[in-house]
Amino acid sequence: MRRFITLAALVLALYFVFHGFARPSDFFKTKSGQLVYLRREGCRTLDPAQAEDQSSAGAILNIFEGLVRFEPGSAKIQPCLAESWEESGDGMSWTFKLRPGVAFQDGTPFNAQSVKFSVDRQLKKNGVGPITQASLIYGMVRSVNIVDNLTVRFDLAFPCAPFLNNLAVPFAAPVVSPAAVEKYGQDFWFYPSGTGPYILKRWNQGREVVLKANPDYWGKKPLTNEIIFRSEPSGAKRLKLLSDGKADVIEGSPDINLSALAGKGISVSRVTGMDISYLGFYTNKKPFNSPKVRRAACLSVNRPELIKTFFKNNMLIADGPLPPGILAYGEDKKQYAYDLKQACELLKEAGYPDGLKITLLCYSNPRPYNPAGGRELARYLSGQLERAGFQTRIVSYPWEQFKKALSRQEGDAFIYGWTSENCDPDDFFYTLFSSAQIASSLNSTRYSNRKVDALLVTAQRVGDTSLRTRLYHEAQQQLFMDAPALFLNHSLNILLSRPAVQGLTLQPGGLVYLNSVKKIKTPARQTISNA
């Protein structure tokens, strides 16, 4: 036996001498029927009730489904697990007729009971504690009631115009298998079961999430047999793997020179992020309780220069809190333009002829709307504010500590941002500037204006889109006048793909329904598309 083991070891050693060890790059080879998708970060969970990050959402979107979904490539709502729905005349209840013959990936039937279970498991956890995705999506839901096996009714505490949009997001809204949750308990995040076009095949944490086509999917059958999500933090390395044919789709990044890709057979898809990055001011305490001081700060920042020099044109300048593609976007005048002379004059009028010392609070890590990092952005803005007479001290914290510092109202001003999932203006306006959100610290500026509150509550509760647009238009004009924040930029979500990849359509915010994506045998010519 010892001689046999020694001989086997010798043979193995000779094999590696002549053939070499497996190279790390071999791990990334892409095969026929597979789509290798490289992202900056790996998945954290595959339970929609726990997920809060985009990387997890990208996989969840293809494993699970909700009652409705966003139409591919747009923010329009279309049926999914619900074939139809009806809103009551007073807007206080929504009744959904469910799609028959649908099964979860564990073989159990989808029905009204599973819808109620999926919502109730999250509502029960939201009585106390921090704001969660479920509390934002179901905050208006009073109860979920089973009418019959394929009919479910949501009774609301108040009418809510964005309710359907809420049910389309990949966080909290997808329906899960009650049987799988009961079987795996707290480990359900690792053993997901939904109704979507893809099933989890394996998950090597820290390396890859592999999905396989669901052969029993009720809808359009997936065009690709296997989806492999892998993480690679470096944009340059992701591009190298794509160029070498070891990846099919990659997330773009600011360190990738898109103009240099022309003629190299790489397709580029772009879509504006559903987010906003902003410079906020504590409006309830000195010195920024003065509108003149806030306006002076707004006028001192050259935002076009910020986009060009700091973000290298890899971000979109913000005209207000709303990104393009959302209801009421583009209906308003633009916010403050750069005017250093007027900024200095306003600061003097506010009683600070010799300038003003302020503390600028920021996060230390990168964010989707600021991949350069909060500290770096704070330094850049500090240089611009100082030209108007603001003497700025910067204090930075890691993300979670930063949010706690905001709730304590540390400093005088801060750099912050918001990412929306429901593609509705309510999620920007009401969340960030309603007086009702001060207690939760979502309204971090502590801005309070009765007129704006009334406009936002009305816009939240009426279904007429033209009326909602007018209401948000008026609210935004008041925000520009009061200047609780200076809106800086929106992110640009960019995907790069090999020409053989077809059907890649970015959703607002950057996610992708992958069941319509396929690889063809003969690569197409290089194209650049703008979603």
N, C-alpha and C positions, 0 to 999 in steps of 0.2 A: 504493500500500500504506500509506504514512504517513497519507494522508487517511482511509483506511478505519479504521485503528487509532484515529485521533483521533475519528472519528465514533462508533465503538463505545464508546470511553471516555466520550464525552459522553452517549450513550444510557444507559450503565450508571449514570453519576452522577445523571442525571435520575430513573432508576428508584428509586434509594435516597432521593432527596429526597422523592418522592411516596409511596413505599411503606415507607421506613425499613429499617434494617438488621435482620437476623434477631435477634430477642431471645433471650437465654439461656434464657428460660422455654419457648420453642418446642421446645427440645431435650427437654423433659420431657413433651410431650403424649402422652397414652396413647390408643391406637387399638384398634378392635375386633380380637379375636384376640390381643392383646398383654396381658401382665401386667407392669407396671412396678413393680419391687421396690427400694425405697431402703434402703440399709444405711449404718451409720456409716462403715465402711471398705470399700475395694475389695479384690478378690481379689489375692493375691500369687502364687499358682501354681495350676495345674489338674492337677498330678501328685499323686495321693494319697500317694506315697512321700515327697514333700517338704513337704506341707501340715502346718501346725501351728496355723492360725488359723481362727476361726469363719466369716469371710467367704469364704475359699476353700472351706471345708467345705460351705457352703450350695450352691455350684455343683457341687462334686464329687459330692455326694449324689445329684444328678439326672442326671449324666453317666455315672457309674460305679455298679457294684453289686458286692456281695460274695457269698459263698456263702450267708450268712444275712443277715437284716436285723431291725431292731426293728419290731414291729407298729405301724402308725400310731397315734400318740397314747399309746404305752405303752413300757415297757422289756421286754416279752415278745418272745422270739425266734420268728421264723417263717421258713420256707424262702424262698430267693431263687434264686440260680444253682445251688444244691444242692436237689434235690427231697427228699432224705432223708439221714440220717446215722446212724451207729452208733458208740457208744463201747465200747472193749474192757472186759472185766471188771475189769482192773487200772487202768483210766483212763489207760493209757500210749499209746493210739493212738485216732484218730478217722478213720473212713472215710466219705467223702461220695460219694453218687450224684448225678452232675451232670445238669442239665436238658438234654435233647437239642434240637437245632434252633435254638440260640441263636447269633447272630453279633455280632461287634464292629461298631462303627459304620464301620470301614474295610472291612467286607465279609468279613473273615477269620473262621474258625469259633472259637467258644468251646469249650474242651475241657480235659482234665486237664493237658495240656502247658502251657496258658496259666496255669492256677492255680499250677503249680510254678514257672513263670518269674516270675510276679508276686511270689511270696514269696522266691524265691532271690535276685532282684535286690536285695532289701533285707537279707536275712540276711548276704550277703557283705560288706556295708558295716558290719556291727555288731560285728565282732571287737574293735575298739578304738574309742576316741573317746567323745564325750558321749552321754548318754541321748537316744534318739530315740523317736519314736512307734512305729517298727517294733520297736525293742528292747523296748518295753513290751508290744506286742501279740504278738510272736513270741518273746519271751524264753525261753519254755519249749519251743519247737519244736526238735527235734533234726534232723529231716529231713522233706522232702515227697516222697512216692513215688507214681509213676504206676502204678496197678493195671491199668487199661485206658483206652481213649480217653475214657470218661465216668465213671471212678472214680479218686478220689485219696485217699491216706491220709497223715495227719499223725502222725508218731511224736514223742512228747514226751519230754523229759528227766525230767519228773515229772508226776503227775496235776495237773490244773488245772481247778477248777470253773468259773472265769469264762471258759474258753477260747471257748465259743460266743459269749458277749457280746463278746469281743475281736474276733471275726470280723465283727461287725455295725457297727463304727465306721467313719466316713468317712475316717479317717486310716490309711494303710498297708494296710488290709485289702481294699479293692476290687481286683478283677481287671482288669488292663490288657491291651491288645492287644500281644503280643510283636512283631508285625510293625511296629506304629507306633513302639514304643520303638527297635527296630533301625533304622528309617528315619530318625527324627528325633534319636536320641541324647539329648544333654543338653537339646535344645530340646523334648522331649516335653511338658514342662509347658505349652507354648504351643500344642501340637497334640495334644490329648488324644483318646484313642479308648477308650471303654468299651462296656458293653452296656446302658446306662441308657435311660430314656425320652426324654432330650434330648441333642442334639448341639450342640457349639460352632459357632455361625454366625460370630461375629466377636468380637474382643476389642480394644477401644481402651483401652490401659492408661492408668489414671488417670481414665477416664471411665465405661466400661461394659463388661459382659460380656453378650453376647446369645446365648441358646440357642434352638434351633428343635426342634420335635417330631421325634422319630425315627420315620419312617414304617414301619420294619421292626422296631419294638420287639416283643419276644416276649410281653410282658404287657399289662396294661390300657393302651389307647392314651391318650396325653395329651389332656386336655380343653382345653388352651390351646396355640395354635400357636407362640407365641413368648414367652419369658421374658427380660426385660431387667433385669439387676442394675446399679444405679447407686449411687454413693457420695455421701453428703452428711453431713459431720460434725455439722452443727447440727440438733438435734432440732426446734427451732422452724421451721427452713426445711423440714425433711421434712414436718412437719405442715401447713405452708402449701401445699406442693405437693400433698399428699393432699387438702386441702380444696378446692383449685382444680381438682381432677380431672386433675392432671398426674402423679399416681402412684396406684397401686392398693393397694399394701401398703408399710408403712414400719415400721422398727424404732422402738420407743418409747425414751424416755430420761427421766432424772430431771427435766429442765427442761420436760417436758410435763405439764400439769395435767389428769389423766385425768378428774377429777370435773367439769371444765368442758366435757367433750365430750358430756355427756348431752343428748339431743335434737338433736344435730347430724348424725345420720346416719352416725356412724363406729362400726365394730365394734371391740371390744377383746378380744384373746386373751392369756391369761397362762399361764405355766408356770414353775415354780421351776427355777433353773439347777442343773446337775449340778456344783456347786462348793462351796467353803468358803473363807471369809476368816477368818484367825485371828491372834491375838497369840501368838507363840512365844517360848520361853525356852531358852537353852543349858543343858541339864540336866547337862552334864559339866564345868562350871567355875563358879567363884564369880561372882556371889552366888546365881545361880539353880540351883546344884546342891542347894540347900536346898529341900525340899518346902514348908516353911512360907513361905518367901519367894515361891515360885510361887503358893501359894494366896492369900497376901496380895494379890498383884497381880491375881489372878482376881476376888477379892471386891471390889476397889476399882472395877471397871468396871461401870457401870450400862448393861447392854446394851439393855433396852427404851428407855431414854432415847436411846441411840446411834441406834437404828432410827428413832425419832420425830423427833429434832432434827437429827441429822447427815445421815441418809439420807432424811429427809422421807417416811418410810413406803414408800419405793420398794425396800426390801430385806426379806427374811424373816429374822427372828431365828433363830439356830441353837441347837438343843437339844443338839447334839453334832456330830460330824464328818459325819454322813450327812444329805443332803437328803431331803425327802419323795419318796415314789414308788420308793424303793430298798429292796431286801431288808434286813430287820433295823431299818429306821427305826421309831421310835416304840415300841421294845421296852424302852427304858431310862429310868431316872430322868433328869431334867434336870440339867445341870451347875450350877456355882456360881451362886447368886443374889447380887445386890448386897447387901453388908453391910459398910459402911465401918468400923463400930466393930470388928467382928471382924478386918478387914484390918489395922487399926492394932495390935491386940493381937498378932496373929501376927508382924508385923514386929518388935515389941518382943521377943517370945519367941525370935525367930531371932537376936537380938543386935544389933538396930538401933533402939534407943529414940529416937535423934535423927534417924531417917530414913536413906535410902540413895540414893547417887548412882548412876544407871545411864545407859547409852547405848542409845538405841532406834534400831535400823537400819530404814530403810524405802526403798521404791521411790518415784521421783518422779512417775511417770506413772500415768494411770488404768488400771484392770484391769476385766475383766467383773464381778467380785465387789466392785469398789470403783471405780465410775466417777468419784468425786470426786477420786481421786488419793491415793497413799500418803502424801505429805507432809502433806496436809490431815487424813487419818485419824490420823496419828501425833500431830499437834498436839492433836487432840481427845482422844485416849487419854492423852496426856501430862498434860492438865489433870485428868483423872480419877485417874490414878495419883498425882499430887502431893497429892491430898487425903488419901491414906493414908500419905504420907511419902516417896514416891519422887521424887527430884529428877532430872528427866529431861532429857538432852541428845539432840537428834535429829540423826541423820546420814542423808542421803538420796543415792541414786544413781539414774541411769537403769536401766531394767529389767535389761539384760544385765550391767552392772557391779554391780548390786545382787546378782545371783545369785552372782557371783564373790566378792563381799564376804562373803556367807553361807557359802560354802565355806571361806573363810579364818577364819570365826567372828569377824568384827568385831563390836564392841559386846557387849551383854549380853542384849538381847531384840530382837525384830524383828517386823515386820508382814509377813505372807506370805499365800499362798492356793494353792488347787489346783483345777484343773478336770478332771473325769473325763469320758471319752467312752463307757466300756463299761457304765455304769449298774449296777455291781456294787460291794458294800461293800469287796471286796478292794482296789480301786483307791484307796480312801481309807485304810483301816486299815493294810494291809501297806505301801503305798507311803510313807506318812508316818510310821509308828511302828514298823516292824520294824527290829531291829538290823541285819539284812542290807542295809538301804538307807542306812545311815550313810555307807558309803564313797562312794556315788554322790551324797551330799548331798541326796537327796530327803527323807531323814529329817533335816531341818535342825535339829531340837531336840536331836539326838544322844541321844534317849531310848532306853534299853535296859532291858528287863525280860524275864527268861527266861520267866515265866509268860505274858506277853502274846505273846512270840515263838511259844511252843508253841501257843497258842490260834489265832493268825493263820495259822500254817503248816497246822494241822489244818483250819481253815475253808477254806483255799485248795484243799485236796486232797480234800475229801469232797463228794459230790454231793447229799446229803440236805439240802434247804433248811431244814427245821425244826431239824436239828442245827446247820447253819451259823448260823442265827439265834441259837440259844442261845450258841454260841461267841462271836459278835460282841457279844452282850449282856454276857457276862462280861468280855470284853476292854475294852469301853467303860467298865464300872464301874471297872476297874482304872485306866484312863486318867484318869477323873474324880478318882480318889483321888490319883494321882501328879501330875496337872496339868502336863504338859509344854507345854500350850497352852490358851488360852482361845478357844473357837470363837465367832466373832462373828456372822456372817450368811451367807446364801446370796443369790445374785442373783435377780431376777425378770425373766424374759425376756418382753417385751411386744411384740406386733405389733398395729398399727392398720391397718384396711382399710376400703375403701369398701363400702357395703352390697351392691353388685353382685357382690362377690367371694364365692364359695361354695366349700366344701370345704377351707378353710384349717385344718389341724390341726397344732398345734405338737407336736414331739417333745420328750421330756425333754432339757433343755439348749438348746432353742430353734430347732432346725433344722426344715425343712419338706420333705416329699415333695410336689413341685409337680405331678406328673402328674394328681392328682385335683382340682386347683384350676381353677375356671373363672369367667368373668364372665357374668352374665346380662344381658339387655337391660333388664328392668324392675327397678330397685333394690328390694331388700327393705327392710322397716322396720329402723330402728336397733336393734341388739342389743348386749348386753355379755355375753361368754362368758368363763368361767374354765376353762382347760384344766388 
